[in-house]
Amino acid sequence: MRVRDLPLSQPVVDHFAERGVRELYPPQRAAVDAGVCEGADVVAAVPTASGKTFVAQLALLTADGPGLYVCPLRALAREKYETFAALPGVDVGISTGDFDATGEALAGNDVVVATSEKVDSAIRNGASWVDELACVVVDEVHLLGAERRGPTLEVTLATLRRRNPDLQTVALSATVDNPEAIADWLDAALVESDWRPVELRTGVAVGGEVAFDDGTGLSVDVDTDGIGGVGDDGDETDADDDDAEIDPTEVTAALVADAVADGGQCLAFVRSRREAVDLAERLADEGLAAALGVEGAAAAAAEDATDVDGTLTGRQLADCLRAGVAFHHAGLRSGHRAVVESAFRERDVACICATPTLAAGVNVPARRVVVRDQRRYGEGGMAWIPTLEVHQMCGRAGRPGLDPHGEAVLVADADTRDEVRERYVEGEPEAVESQLADPGALRTHVLAAVATGFAATESEILDVFEGTFYARETGAGGLADAVAVAVDDLVAAGMVARETGGVEDYRLVATAVGETTSKQYVRPETGERIVAGLRAAADMSATTLTAFEVICDTPDMQDTYLGNAERADVYQFARTNAAHLTTDMTEPEDFEAWLESVKTARILDEWIGGATVEELVERYRIGPGDLDSRVERAEWLLSAAEALGETIGVSVPAVSRARSRL
């Protein structure tokens, strides 16, 4: 099937032809056969790089009205916005922030690109443009199973479909264990395929030997200087005789160097930010820029990174870039991440060492993907990474038009080899399961249903949730008890009130505080904490530190890691500034979490006091990107605090001062 045979305008056909897109991939043909160009609901569960974005474009270009493209990450939203904006004759809008706005400026666009959180907040604030939509495309729909993001995506999609029964829904997903369940939920045709434009072979490396799933193998020379075990007789043994003793970092370095020597690029995944930096600095010794022939371009990328800021992280990144290597993690500033991603796409960088967040983000395919770590720290200690997440990493291997095949290599040792192979090479990805029943998520969405007027009784709340994935899988009745508990919690928190003429016929209404909390797009727990904090601050000599402590001690502010070495210092800071803190040091149930919030408040207060990014990053051992994200969240939460203060009639000038200076 050819692009020119599709119901697209000639300028659009020419646009795709200029980019080499003339023939449809098999999964794309299957989507067309399923009616994606004719308004049909479709779920496409296909591997990375198999053409999901083109399926989205077909749906949005052929829809009988405006379209919405929902994606999980801001960085991905920007990338997709640029993709859609390049289409001739298509007006595209993007929205990822301003959670207290309707986004009415988005009305009139042919396509709107937004995160699910932004769409949810627009609905809560009375946006009318969502009712005009003819088509919604949901990218990464398997994130329904994510703890924090999943319930918002689920409820938002259910709400859009309830408000517009004729809405075409197209959901795109990586391969998961139960795509038919998602398709059944959406009453959609299922397009399921394991086809890829570039063959992928996946293997396990033990020492320098790799065994791939297609029966082929690979041998690389691993640097074992200074590495080895001690035999039973006490003599040193060569590392080659005991694969379990070979450093996985050296195996990773050898696999990267081997691919680059053959003209390919690599992605190397590790479990933490620190290890991503360490691995990149280790690979910088391999001369990868020279091996790929990009010394000049790599040096230019390094200068671009230097221009972003002068932090230690920025200097480390620039040094690595000069050697043809980069690292990528959430602690980088957006400018640094953009430099790394652009340089890699332009083949100016041989390898990116990344945490798993990159796998679910922007499009950066490579010849070889090396997954050094398959376990990471969790609440219960070290745990295996989900199979779906590892498959997402592996799926980045193979660049259409550049590589004859893609290779994904999982680094193991003699003890873990079999389990790694069973889990990640032979194993199936996990099923997607709804997280809507989580008490915190349920309180948030129950409040939204009441505050927006969608529901006024518990029965009506269940009707609102009837269209969710959870209800389709378990029945809406399964939520009845949980909804009752959520309503009780919201009443106790002062977010919802019962107007009753008897036990059986009470109606639910959002209080003024509940309505403001929902419109400001903060969680009920955050709204409750801010209200209590504002009232306490009004009776004391409140400073900007007070304002920051109130908003930082909420679940909507990201935690800031508190190291053992700095715990005593933050504790002493809290004691010294107790008169300006709304929480008595004897009160917090989770004292460590409260100390973390005090640390974040201190950082923000020093930021508005004139401290530089460089100073704060060095002083508090945070990434420059962490500072950026805390500042952005603080702006949002201070805005919510101002709105809540106005709602309850409490004025705390320090809140406005903090926000204006931020």
C-alpha positions in Angstrom: 0.0 0.0 0.0 1.4 3.4 -1.0 0.9 6.7 0.7 -0.4 8.3 -2.4 -3.3 5.9 -2.3 -4.5 7.2 1.1 -7.1 9.9 1.5 -4.5 12.6 2.0 -4.0 15.9 0.2 -1.3 16.1 -2.4 0.9 18.5 -0.3 0.8 16.0 2.6 1.7 13.2 0.2 4.6 15.2 -1.1 5.7 16.0 2.4 6.0 12.3 3.3 7.6 11.5 -0.1 10.3 14.1 0.6 11.1 12.2 3.8 11.3 8.9 2.1 7.8 7.7 3.3 6.1 6.2 0.2 5.2 2.7 1.2 3.3 1.7 4.4 4.8 -0.7 6.9 2.8 -3.8 7.6 1.4 -2.5 10.9 0.4 0.7 9.2 -1.4 -1.2 6.5 -3.2 -3.2 9.2 -4.3 0.1 10.8 -5.6 1.4 7.5 -7.5 -1.9 7.0 -8.9 -1.5 10.5 -10.4 1.8 9.4 -8.1 4.4 11.0 -8.7 6.7 8.1 -12.4 6.2 8.3 -13.1 7.2 11.9 -12.7 3.8 13.4 -11.4 3.2 16.9 -8.0 1.4 16.8 -5.5 0.1 19.3 -2.0 -0.4 17.7 0.2 -2.6 19.9 3.5 -2.7 17.9 7.2 -2.5 18.6 9.2 0.8 18.9 10.1 2.2 15.4 7.4 0.3 13.6 5.5 3.4 12.5 3.1 4.3 15.3 3.5 8.1 14.7 2.4 7.7 11.1 -0.7 5.9 12.2 -1.4 8.8 14.5 -0.9 11.3 11.6 -3.3 9.3 9.4 -6.0 9.4 12.1 -5.6 13.1 12.8 -5.3 14.2 9.1 -8.4 12.3 8.1 -10.6 13.1 11.1 -13.7 15.1 10.5 -12.7 17.9 12.9 -10.0 18.9 15.4 -7.8 16.3 16.8 -5.9 15.8 20.1 -2.6 14.0 20.5 -2.0 13.0 24.2 1.5 12.0 25.2 3.0 11.3 28.6 6.1 13.6 28.7 6.7 17.2 28.0 9.9 16.5 26.0 8.0 14.0 23.9 5.1 16.5 23.4 7.6 19.1 22.0 9.0 16.5 19.6 5.6 15.4 18.4 4.5 19.1 18.1 7.4 19.7 15.8 6.5 16.6 13.8 2.8 17.7 13.3 3.7 21.3 12.8 5.8 20.3 9.8 2.7 19.0 8.0 1.6 21.4 5.3 -1.7 23.2 6.0 -2.0 21.9 9.5 -2.4 24.3 12.4 -0.9 22.8 15.6 -1.1 23.9 19.2 0.8 22.6 22.2 0.0 22.8 25.9 1.9 21.2 28.8 1.6 23.7 31.6 -0.6 26.3 33.3 -2.7 23.8 35.2 -5.2 26.4 36.4 -6.2 27.5 32.8 -8.8 26.3 30.3 -6.4 26.5 27.3 -9.1 28.2 25.3 -6.3 29.6 23.0 -6.0 26.1 21.7 -9.4 26.3 20.1 -9.2 26.6 16.4 -6.2 24.4 15.9 -6.4 21.4 13.7 -4.3 19.4 16.1 -3.5 20.0 19.8 -0.5 18.2 21.4 -0.8 18.0 25.2 0.0 15.8 28.2 -2.9 14.0 29.9 -2.5 16.2 32.9 -3.0 19.3 30.9 -6.1 17.9 29.2 -7.5 16.8 32.6 -6.9 20.3 34.1 -8.5 22.0 31.1 -11.6 19.8 31.6 -11.7 20.7 35.3 -11.5 24.4 34.4 -14.4 24.2 32.0 -12.6 24.0 28.6 -15.1 23.9 25.8 -12.7 23.1 23.0 -12.5 19.4 24.2 -16.1 19.0 23.2 -15.3 19.9 19.6 -12.7 17.1 19.1 -13.3 14.6 16.4 -10.3 12.4 17.2 -8.0 11.7 20.1 -4.7 9.8 19.8 -3.2 8.5 23.0 0.5 7.6 22.8 2.1 5.1 25.2 -1.4 4.0 26.3 0.3 1.1 28.3 1.1 3.8 30.9 -2.4 3.2 32.2 -0.5 0.9 34.5 1.8 3.6 35.9 1.1 4.5 39.5 1.0 8.3 39.3 0.3 9.0 35.6 -2.0 6.0 34.9 -5.2 7.1 36.7 -5.1 10.5 35.1 -4.7 9.1 31.7 -7.5 6.6 32.3 -10.0 9.1 33.7 -9.2 11.7 31.1 -9.8 9.4 28.2 -13.0 8.0 29.7 -14.2 11.6 30.3 -13.5 12.6 26.7 -15.3 9.6 25.4 -18.3 10.1 27.7 -18.6 13.8 26.6 -18.3 13.0 22.9 -19.7 9.5 22.1 -18.7 10.0 18.4 -15.0 10.7 19.3 -12.6 8.5 17.3 -10.0 7.0 19.7 -6.7 5.7 18.5 -4.4 4.3 21.2 -0.7 3.5 20.5 1.2 1.1 22.7 4.4 -0.9 23.0 3.8 -4.6 23.0 2.1 -5.7 26.2 0.6 -8.9 27.5 -3.0 -7.8 27.3 -3.6 -5.4 24.4 -6.9 -7.1 23.7 -8.1 -5.9 27.1 -7.3 -2.3 26.2 -9.0 -2.7 22.8 -12.0 -4.2 24.5 -12.2 -1.2 26.8 -12.1 1.2 23.9 -14.4 -0.9 21.7 -11.6 -0.7 19.2 -10.1 -2.9 16.5 -6.8 -4.4 17.7 -3.7 -4.1 15.4 -1.1 -6.3 17.0 2.3 -7.0 15.4 5.9 -7.8 16.2 7.1 -6.5 12.9 10.0 -4.1 12.9 11.6 -2.2 10.0 15.0 -3.4 11.2 15.5 -6.9 12.6 16.3 -6.9 16.3 18.3 -9.6 17.9 18.6 -9.8 21.7 21.3 -11.5 23.6 22.9 -12.0 27.0 26.6 -11.1 27.6 28.6 -13.0 30.2 32.2 -11.8 30.2 33.1 -11.0 26.6 30.8 -13.6 25.1 27.3 -12.8 23.8 24.7 -15.4 22.9 21.8 -13.9 20.8 18.3 -15.3 20.5 18.8 -16.1 16.8 21.5 -18.5 17.5 24.4 -16.2 16.6 27.1 -15.0 18.9 29.6 -12.2 19.5 32.9 -12.0 21.2 34.5 -8.8 22.4 37.7 -8.1 24.2 37.1 -7.1 27.8 39.7 -5.1 29.7 40.4 -7.2 32.8 43.4 -5.4 34.1 43.2 -5.6 37.9 40.1 -7.7 37.8 40.0 -11.3 38.9 39.0 -13.7 41.6 40.9 -15.8 44.1 40.8 -19.5 43.5 40.3 -22.2 46.1 44.1 -22.5 46.5 44.5 -18.8 47.2 46.1 -18.1 43.9 44.9 -15.3 41.7 42.8 -16.5 38.8 42.5 -14.9 35.4 39.1 -13.2 35.0 38.4 -15.1 31.8 38.3 -18.3 34.0 35.6 -16.8 36.2 33.1 -14.8 34.2 31.2 -13.9 37.4 34.2 -11.7 38.5 34.4 -9.6 35.4 33.3 -6.0 36.0 30.0 -5.4 34.1 31.2 -1.8 33.4 34.1 -3.2 31.5 31.9 -5.6 29.6 29.6 -2.6 28.7 32.6 -0.6 27.6 33.8 -3.4 25.3 30.4 -3.8 23.7 30.1 -0.1 23.1 33.6 0.2 21.6 33.0 -2.8 19.4 29.8 -1.3 17.9 31.4 2.1 17.4 34.4 0.6 15.7 31.9 -0.9 13.2 30.4 2.5 12.5 27.4 2.2 14.9 26.1 4.2 17.8 25.1 2.9 21.2 22.8 3.5 24.1 23.9 2.1 27.4 21.4 1.9 30.2 22.3 1.9 33.9 20.2 2.1 37.1 21.2 5.6 38.4 22.3 9.0 37.5 25.6 8.7 39.2 26.3 5.5 37.3 25.3 7.1 34.0 28.0 9.8 34.6 30.6 7.3 35.8 30.1 5.1 32.8 30.2 8.1 30.4 33.5 9.2 32.0 34.8 5.7 31.7 33.9 5.5 28.0 35.5 8.9 27.4 38.8 7.0 27.5 37.9 4.8 24.6 38.4 7.5 21.9 34.9 7.0 20.5 34.8 10.4 18.8 37.8 9.5 16.7 36.5 6.0 16.0 33.2 7.5 14.7 35.1 10.3 12.9 33.2 13.1 14.7 35.9 14.9 16.6 34.9 18.4 15.3 31.1 17.9 15.7 31.6 16.4 19.2 33.6 19.5 20.2 30.9 21.7 18.9 28.3 19.8 20.9 30.5 20.3 24.0 30.5 24.0 23.4 26.7 24.0 23.1 26.6 22.2 26.5 29.0 24.7 28.0 26.7 27.6 26.9 23.8 26.2 29.0 25.4 26.8 32.4 28.6 26.5 34.3 27.6 23.8 36.8 29.8 20.8 37.6 27.2 18.6 35.8 27.4 20.8 32.7 31.2 20.7 32.7 31.2 17.0 33.1 28.8 16.6 30.2 30.9 18.9 28.0 34.1 16.9 28.8 32.3 13.7 27.9 30.9 15.2 24.7 34.3 16.2 23.5 35.2 12.5 23.7 32.1 11.5 21.7 30.1 10.3 24.7 27.2 11.8 26.7 25.1 11.0 29.7 21.3 11.6 30.0 19.2 11.6 33.1 16.4 13.6 34.8 18.9 15.7 36.7 20.1 17.4 33.5 18.6 20.8 32.5 16.3 20.7 29.5 19.0 22.6 27.5 21.6 19.9 28.2 19.2 17.1 27.3 18.3 18.9 24.0 22.1 19.2 23.2 22.6 15.5 23.8 19.6 14.3 21.9 20.3 16.5 18.9 23.9 15.5 18.8 23.0 11.9 18.9 20.5 12.2 16.1 23.0 14.0 14.0 25.5 11.2 14.7 27.9 13.6 16.4 27.9 11.4 19.5 28.9 7.8 19.6 27.1 6.7 22.8 24.6 8.0 25.4 24.8 6.5 28.9 21.3 6.9 30.3 18.9 6.0 33.1 15.8 4.1 31.9 13.8 7.4 31.6 15.3 7.9 28.2 13.7 4.7 26.9 10.2 6.0 27.4 11.0 9.4 26.1 12.3 10.9 22.9 13.2 9.1 19.7 16.9 8.3 19.8 17.5 4.9 18.1 21.0 3.3 18.0 22.8 0.4 16.4 23.3 -1.4 19.7 21.6 -1.0 23.1 23.4 -2.3 26.1 21.5 -2.8 29.3 24.1 -3.1 32.0 21.7 -3.1 35.0 18.5 -5.1 35.2 17.9 -4.5 38.8 17.5 -1.3 40.8 16.8 -0.1 44.3 13.2 0.0 45.5 11.3 0.1 48.7 12.2 -3.5 49.4 15.8 -3.3 48.3 17.1 -4.5 44.9 14.4 -5.6 42.5 14.2 -6.8 38.9 13.2 -4.1 36.5 9.8 -4.8 34.8 10.1 -6.7 31.5 8.1 -4.1 29.6 10.6 -1.4 30.7 13.6 -3.5 29.5 11.8 -4.2 26.2 11.4 -0.4 25.8 15.1 0.0 26.1 15.9 -2.9 23.8 13.4 -1.5 21.3 15.7 1.5 20.7 18.1 -0.7 18.8 18.2 -0.5 15.0 17.9 2.7 12.9 15.9 2.3 9.7 18.0 3.1 6.7 21.2 3.1 8.6 21.6 -0.2 10.3 21.3 -3.7 8.8 20.0 -4.9 12.1 19.7 -3.8 15.7 21.3 -5.5 18.7 20.2 -5.4 22.3 22.6 -6.9 24.8 21.8 -7.6 28.5 24.9 -7.8 30.7 24.8 -10.6 33.2 27.2 -13.0 34.9 27.3 -16.7 35.3 24.9 -16.7 38.2 22.2 -14.5 36.6 22.5 -15.4 33.0 19.6 -17.9 32.9 17.2 -15.7 34.8 18.1 -12.6 32.7 17.4 -14.6 29.5 14.2 -16.1 30.9 12.9 -12.7 32.1 13.9 -10.4 29.3 14.7 -12.4 26.2 12.2 -15.2 26.3 9.7 -13.6 28.7 6.6 -11.6 27.8 6.0 -8.1 29.0 3.6 -7.5 31.9 -0.1 -7.0 31.5 -1.4 -3.5 31.9 -3.4 -3.1 35.1 -5.5 -0.1 36.2 -4.2 2.0 39.1 -7.4 3.9 39.6 -8.3 2.1 42.9 -5.2 3.7 44.5 -6.7 5.8 47.4 -4.7 8.9 46.6 -5.6 8.8 42.9 -9.3 8.0 43.7 -9.6 11.0 46.1 -8.2 13.3 43.4 -10.6 12.2 40.7 -13.6 11.9 42.9 -13.1 15.5 44.0 -12.8 16.5 40.3 -16.0 14.7 39.4 -17.9 16.5 42.2 -16.2 19.9 41.6 -16.9 20.0 37.9 -20.5 19.1 38.4 -20.2 15.7 36.7 -21.5 13.9 39.8 -23.5 14.8 42.9 -23.9 11.4 44.5 -21.8 8.4 45.0 -23.9 6.6 42.5 -23.2 9.3 39.9 -19.5 9.1 40.7 -19.6 5.5 39.9 -21.4 6.4 36.6 -18.6 8.8 35.8 -16.0 6.0 36.4 -18.1 3.5 34.4 -16.2 4.2 31.3 -12.8 3.6 32.8 -10.4 0.7 32.1 -10.8 -0.3 35.8 -14.6 -0.6 35.4 -14.3 -2.6 32.2 -11.9 -5.0 33.9 -13.5 -5.4 37.3 -17.0 -3.8 37.1 -17.8 -0.3 38.4 -19.2 -2.0 41.5 -15.7 -2.9 42.5 -15.0 0.7 43.2 -18.1 1.3 45.3 -16.5 0.8 48.7 -13.4 2.7 47.7 -15.4 5.6 46.4 -17.4 5.7 49.7 -14.1 5.9 51.6 -12.8 8.6 49.3 -15.9 10.7 49.8 -15.6 10.3 53.6 -11.9 11.4 53.4 -12.8 14.4 51.3 -15.6 15.5 53.7 -13.2 15.2 56.6 -10.6 17.3 54.7 -13.2 20.0 54.0 -13.1 19.5 50.3 -16.7 18.1 49.9 -19.8 18.6 51.9 -23.0 16.5 52.2 -26.3 18.3 51.7 -28.8 15.9 53.1 -32.5 15.5 53.7 -32.0 12.1 55.1 -29.5 9.3 55.2 -30.2 7.9 51.7 -30.7 11.0 49.6 -27.8 13.3 50.4 -26.1 15.2 47.6 -22.4 16.0 47.4 -21.1 19.4 46.7 -17.6 20.7 46.5 -16.8 23.3 49.1 -15.1 26.5 48.0 -11.8 25.0 49.1 -12.5 21.8 47.2 -13.5 23.6 44.0 -10.3 25.8 44.1 -8.1 22.8 44.9 -9.5 20.9 41.9 -9.2 23.9 39.5 -5.7 24.6 40.6 -4.9 20.9 39.8 -3.4 20.0 43.1 -4.2 16.9 45.0 -6.7 17.1 47.9 -3.9 16.4 50.4 -1.9 19.3 49.0 -4.9 21.6 49.2 -5.5 20.6 52.8 -1.9 21.1 53.8 -1.7 24.5 52.1 -4.9 25.7 53.8 -3.6 24.6 57.2 -0.2 26.2 56.4 -1.7 29.5 55.4 -3.7 29.7 58.5 -0.7 29.0 60.6 1.4 31.4 58.7 -1.2 34.2 59.2 -0.6 34.0 62.9 3.2 34.2 62.8 6.0 36.3 61.4 5.9 34.6 58.0 8.8 34.9 55.6 9.4 33.6 52.1 11.0 30.5 53.8 7.6 30.0 55.5 5.8 30.1 52.2 8.3 27.6 50.6 8.0 25.3 53.6 4.2 25.2 53.2 4.2 24.2 49.6 7.3 21.9 49.8 5.7 19.8 52.5 3.0 18.5 50.1 2.8 15.4 47.9 2.8 17.6 44.7 6.4 18.8 45.4 9.0 16.3 44.3 11.2 15.0 47.0 14.8 16.2 47.3 17.3 13.6 48.4 18.7 14.1 51.8 22.1 12.5 52.3 23.3 11.2 55.7 26.1 13.7 55.7 23.7 16.7 55.4 21.0 15.5 57.7 22.4 17.1 60.8 22.9 20.4 58.9 19.3 20.5 57.7 18.1 19.5 61.2 20.0 22.4 62.7 18.7 24.7 60.1 15.1 23.7 61.0 15.8 24.3 64.7 17.3 27.7 64.0 14.4 28.8 61.8 11.6 27.1 63.8 9.9 30.5 64.3 9.4 30.7 60.5 8.2 27.2 59.9 4.5 26.2 60.2 5.3 22.7 61.4 6.6 22.0 64.9 9.5 19.6 64.7 7.8 17.2 67.1 4.7 16.9 64.8 5.6 15.2 61.5 4.7 11.5 61.3 7.4 11.1 58.7 10.3 13.2 60.0 12.7 12.4 57.2 10.2 13.4 54.6 9.6 16.7 56.4 13.4 17.3 56.6 13.5 16.8 52.9 10.8 19.4 52.4 12.8 21.8 54.6 15.8 21.2 52.5 13.9 22.0 49.3 12.4 25.1 50.9 15.9 26.3 51.9 17.2 25.8 48.4 14.3 27.8 46.9 14.7 30.6 49.5 18.4 30.9 48.7 17.6 30.8 45.0 15.3 33.9 45.3 18.0 35.4 47.6 20.5 35.5 44.7 22.3 32.2 44.9 23.3 30.9 41.5 22.5 27.5 39.9 26.2 26.6 40.2 26.3 27.4 43.9 23.1 25.5 44.8 24.0 22.5 42.7 27.4 22.2 44.5 26.2 23.1 48.0 23.2 20.7 48.0 24.2 17.9 45.7 21.3 18.3 43.4 21.2 18.2 39.6 20.7 21.5 37.8 17.6 20.0 36.2 16.3 19.2 39.7 16.6 22.8 40.6 14.7 23.8 37.5 11.9 21.3 38.2 11.6 22.5 41.8 11.4 26.1 40.8 8.7 25.3 38.2 6.7 23.3 40.7 7.1 26.0 43.3 5.7 28.6 40.9 2.6 26.4 40.3 2.1 25.6 44.0 2.6 29.2 45.1 -0.1 30.2 42.6 -2.4 27.6 44.1 -1.6 28.9 47.6 -2.6 32.4 46.5 -5.8 31.1 45.1 -6.6 29.1 48.2 -5.7 32.0 50.4 -8.2 34.1 48.6 -10.8 31.4 48.9 -10.5 31.1 52.7 -10.0 34.9 53.2 -6.4 34.5 54.6 -3.7 36.8 53.3 -0.1 35.8 53.7 2.0 38.5 51.8 5.1 36.2 52.0 3.4 33.9 49.5 3.1 36.6 46.9 6.6 37.8 47.6 8.0 34.4 47.2 6.2 33.9 43.9 7.1 37.2 42.4 10.8 36.8 43.3 10.9 33.2 42.1 
